[in-house]
Amino acid sequence: MVKIIIENLGQKELSLEELNKTALYQFHTNSIDWMHYCGGKGRCTTCKMIVVKGIEHLSGQTHAEKKYELEGLLKENERLACQVRVNGDITVRVPDESKLPHMKYSA
């Protein structure tokens, strides 16, 4: 079974039932609140996630992600949760600027 581990949410582990869905879909399906101002349309960068491990298990960059990377809004190890599809085990972190006030984050 494919897993997403969210390091700074207490090593929260999500087991994925459906593959090839966006990371944002996977978070919400597993009752994880994840910031996304534009409604998951790739029009902002609020849903960005830092990929710690397993970047090779993610779909290729979308047009929106390439645009934001060129603008300096996404680093090499950052992806938009609303755009990227998960096909294998990954470990991610919530960036400081995307942390929600009602969630309890670990170091």
Secondary structure, DSSP 8 states (H G I E B T S, - for coil): --EEEETTTTTEEEE-SSSSEEHHHHHHHTT-----TTSSSSSSSTTEEEEEE-GGGB----HHHHHHHHTTSS-TTEEETTT-EE-S-EEEE--GGG--TTS----
